[in-house]
Amino acid sequence: MGIINRLSEQLSNMIAAGEVVERPSGIIKELVENSIDAKATQISISAEQGGILSLSVVDNGTGMDAQDALLAFERHATSKIKESNDLWNIHTMGFRGEALPSIASVSHVRLRTNDGKEGTEVEIKYGKLDHASPIGTPRGTSIEVKNLFQKTPARFKHLKTPQYEFSLISDVVQKFALSHPEIAFTLHHDGKLTFRSSGSGSLREVIMQIYGREVAKSAISLQGKDQDYTIAGYAVQPQYNRATKYYMLLFINGRMVRSYRLQKAVADAYAPYLPKDRYPITVVNVSMDAQLVDVNVHPSKWEIRLSKEKQLERLLFDTVKQALETQISVPEAKPRREKETIQTQQFDFTYTNAPENTRVHESINQSFQKPPLEVKTMTLEDLLSSTQIQEPDVPYTSEPEHAPAPLPSFASDALPEPEKESQHASDDQRKDACDPPALNQTQSTSDEGSKAESSANKPSAFPQLQVIGQFHNCYIIAQGEAGLYIIDQHAAAERFHYEQFSEMIYSGKTEVQPLLLPITLEVPPQVVSALEQLNEKLAALGIRFELFGNHTLVCRELPVWLHDVEEKQYLQDMVDLFIKEETISIEQLRKGAIASLACHSSIRFHRPLTTNEMKQVIADLASCKQPYHCPHGRPTMIIMSEKELEKDFKRIL
């Protein structure tokens, strides 16, 4: 006797619901995508108890007639595609024909729709049709889902609290608003409005509603294009960052997707501007020919496959990188203004009062309880702590057993006498490099040419600064036209040295030195067989491996600039990267070593500087192509605007 059974249609739908309908937010995603496909311009979403009790989606789209309203609940019934070739040219959000029957199999669903000619109501209870009848309803479609998973306890028990489930719904709705700013969305929870977008088509306006005014103001427009892809959206200034990567939003032809490789391309573009384990806020929409993307990977439609993914990665990286390089700005200090509690005097009359007198005394007390004008002072310690300026991580700040030889500009705490400076600029020249009046003076032709070339590569004009002093032997305090500047002396010197070393190494003038003890690495067989290709990749760095035995490589000489780097670990990282990627990015390999070298050669925290040395730090920073962040992503300076200071001192009420 056979043991294989043909499952009923209802049971098949319930099994499919496990993939399509995992929780209330998944239902909202499917229903809103149907509304978008119906060309709706207004979509209203409501939830009760996090969507566990009920969900509803109402739109003003094209609607359906009575026949389509019934057919929509049949498995694999859809208006989006008709034949197999359509799977490779999908222009709609939905196409599988699984969402509605799957939802109806695990809940109580009521559909009301009007195509402009007739209205229809269809009610289905846990996969069984209850009734279908004409009804008067506005044009569009309304779907209400009640008692989700009530008859599937195994799924119901895995739902979390209503607050958590609604947070997922809110996240999905906000992503829809960002991907379709031309649609007006409203979201209610337990009868309260929690989110609304105007549908004006302005993406920056939606960013402001979700992330706040300051983030929206700092958003940088992204525009990139090649023969296959078009990139548009916004990248927020690095000073506004997050602890997770989930704020790097990516949309493919208006569809919200998850793609590790594309997110990594964005993160790599931000890497020079952000500390480790911090992630940017971006909203990127990629438009392409639908035949280049396969969205039929998973029923939830979160995952995709791209036919030219590496090409898109490069375009995305270059677009974000160029936008940041040309529009980066100095982070602005945002002091925290905490309200102070002020004790008010209470008048206590010990003698017995008549009721009339008691009321008078109470009114007197209340008059003294009125909060006075809030006055708050902001110390420099508060300013520095509120902007979250941190000392570099331990590996970069710990002093070595013997202090590294500093660069000539900082050979000692006091600069040499002018007559002893044969190879350095004089004090007057250093002053000219920082003082605003001197910056406008005419210098030599060669200086003008070099400055013009340097300024052409800068993201924006470096502010003209005057040194005020040094704070705790760590920060240089300077004033400029825009306000008060606080410069991290270590980070500033680190950025300058990083660019110096980079220019020297990238120029191809790589000097190598023999190793007293050659470095050996144990490698897998695939590296041995591809040794020639590996050496070709590393030739520009001045590194070469030789075969030493069956599974061992030996390196007998290294570039001079690697002297402050853990050499064996660095070589091992290069080999590992070659195994993983089958290629090596010379820029990435050099970056870590150069950053470490620059760090060891820079001014340390808690080192007192003379006025001329502080001026030289600022002048060196002004000559950098990207002066606002150190190689590890920390800001080199912050600014407290004059307007903020006036607010703190109550000159602006």
Buried (B, 14 or more C-beta within 10 A) or exposed (E): EEEEEEEEEBEBBBEBBBEBBBBBBBBBBBBBBBBBBBEBBBBBBBBBBBBBBBBBBBBBBBBBBBEBBBBBBEBEBBBBBEEEEBEEEBEBBBBBBBBBBBBBBBBBBBBBBBBEEBBBBBBBBBBEEEEBEEEEBEBBBBBBBBBBBBBBEEBBEEBEEBEEBBBBBBEBBBBBBBBBBEBBBBBBBEEEEBBBBBBEEBBBBBBBBBBEEBBBEBBBEBEBEBEBBEBBBBBBBBBBBBEEBEBBBBBBBBBBBEBEEBBBBBBBBBBBBBBEEBBBBBBBBBEBEBEBBBBBEEBBBBEBEBEBBEBBBBBBBBBBBBBBBEBBBBBBBBBEEEEEEEEEEEEEEEEEEEEEEEEEEEEEBEEEEEEEEEEBEBEBEBBBEBBBBEBBEEEBBEEEEEEBEBBEBBEEEEBEEEEEBEEBBEBEBBBBBBBEEBBEEEBEEEEEEEBEEBBEEBBEEBBBBBBBEBBEEBBBBBBBEBBBBBBBBBBBBBBBBBBBBBEBBBEEEBEBEEEEEEBBBEBEEEBBEBBEBBBEBBEBBBBBBEEBEEEBBBBBBBBEBBEBBEBEEBBBBBBEBBBEEEEBEBEBBBBBBBBBBBBBBBBBBEBEBBBBBBBBBBBBBBBBBBBBBBBBBBBBBBBBEBEBBEBBEEEEE
